[in-house]
Amino acid sequence: MIVQDVINHLEVLAPLAYAEDFDNVGLLVGDKQSEITGILVALDTLEAVVDEAIQENCNLIVSFHPIIFKGLKKITGKTYVERVVLKAIKHDIAIYTLHTALDNALLGVNDMICNQLNLTGKQVLIPQNATIKKLVTYVPKYEAHLLRSALFEAGAGNIGNYSECSFNVDGYGTYNGNEDSNPTLGEKGRVHTEEETKISVTFAKHLESKILHTLFDTHSYEEVAYEITTLENKNQDIGIGMIGELETAMEEEKFLAYVKNKMNTECIRHSAFLNKNIKKVAILGGSGSFAISAAKAAGADAFITADLKYHDFFTAENNILLTDIGHYESEQYTKNLLVAYLKKKITNFAIILSKTNTNPVKYF
């Protein structure tokens, strides 16, 4: 098995197309054609994690956070980032990271937190824009079923709980090939009229290359007429943050104690109590102050996130309980998620959960 095989599995779970523009995801160090001896899964790739990979005979580290975030102009070992890269290269260890691609995945970071808190009725808090595309193409009527089936097999036509969705209109197409053409139907130099079916299907944007390859490979025409547009429709399955409900409403203090226990955190910073029960909960792993307004708009009683600043707590405005459980604490179970996923996809292979605690924040 090579690095690319693992990447293929990971990008089904968290396609890199949905990572935020500012992010640095994918294979950061190493050769995707390298044979793998073992996989170490970590939250962060620090020197201690690379040492752990060496000890465990793992030459691929799958990390949530990217060790290289900004451009490196020198690699001299002066900073912790440079030292990690140097050591990984020296020991032929590849580093792959998912970060916000997994944040925006339906079964990613935030789903894991919801599961940890036993939330039900989960929904994406902030759907990502421009993730749904539409293909319109025209095919000889007798080929319509074949092409539709191939597009469905490639992943087109899925809408929520429904698959194989399409819209079809029969009509007549015309064309006149020049002397360099080689028409499948009709003769070059003469106008040809063919009974055709117009097929419209939607698909997720990360599938565009696959959809087009399928279209061109299946369609019989020398020149395939098609249109691709990006839709404004909200995607139910792609976006950051989630919202769900507790099985039973809790008083605020009991709720905080529950979160503290379930998320294994030593400290929760929170806004003023509202003297009401908590039932509907919004969550966003990592730095989530930007999502406070979305949590309030969704009618959440509480919002669980991290890295809130002093002035962020004022925005609670007496209608939501804001809770900061810590950045590491909010994302710590992500590596468990990845190990479980990879073990289902790759059996009888060394996939190891890192034992290194990479939390840089200490409590006195």
RAKA-V410511 format. One line per field, one symbol per residue. ss: DSSP state (h for helix, s for strand, l for the rest). psi: psi as a letter, one per 30 degrees, with the letter a starting at -180 (. if undefined). burial: I if it has 9 or more other C-alpha atoms within 8 Angstrom, else O. A space follows every 10 residues. Layout:
ss=???
psi=???
burial=???
This chain:
ss=lshhhhhhhh hhhllhhhll lllllssssl llllslllss ssllllhhhh hhhhhlllls ssslllllll lllllllllh hhhhhhhhhh lllssssllh hhhlllllhh hhhhhhllls ssssssslll lsssssssss hhhhhhhhhh hhhlllllsl lsllllssss ssssslllll llllllllll lsssssssss sssshhhhhh hhhhhhhhll lllllsssss llllllllss ssssssssss lhhhhhhhhh hhllllllss lllllllsss ssssssslhh hhhhhhhlll lssssslllh hhhhhhllll ssssllhhhh hllhhhhhhh hhhhhlllll ssslllllll llll
psi=kleeeeeeee feeikffgll efljlajekl kfgkkkflkk kleljleeee eeeeeghkgk kjkekkejel kkflifgele eeeeeeeeee ghkkkkkecf efefkehbee eeeeeeghkl hklkejkklh fklkkklkkk effeeeeeee eeefglgkjb gklhklkkkk akkkljkaff likekakkfk kkkkjlkkkk kllkffgeee eeeeeefekf kejkklkklk lfkkkffklk llkaklekkk leeeeeeeee eeghkfkjkl lkkfhllkek kkljkajgff geeeeeefgk flkkalhkle fefffehggk jkkjfkeeef gfgeeeeeee eefeejlhlj jkkkfkjgjf klk.
burial=OIIOOOOOII IOIIIIOIIO OOIOIOIIII OOOOOIIIII IIIIIIIOII OIIIOOOIII IIIIIIIIOO OOOOIOIOOI IIIIIIIIIO OOIIIIIIII IIIIIIOIII IIIIOIIOII OIOIIIIIOI IIIIIIIIII IOIIOOIIOI IIOIIIIIOO OOIOIIOOOI OOOOOIIOOO OOIOOOIIOO IIOOIIIIII IIIIIIIIOO IOOIIOOIIO OOOIOOOOOI IOOIIIIIII IIIIIIOOOI IIOOIIOOII OOIOIOOIOI IOOOOOIIII IIIIIIIIIO IIOIIIOOOI IIIIIIIIOO OIIOOIOOOI IIIIIIIOII IOIIIOIIIO OIIOOOOOOO IIIIOOOOOO OOOO
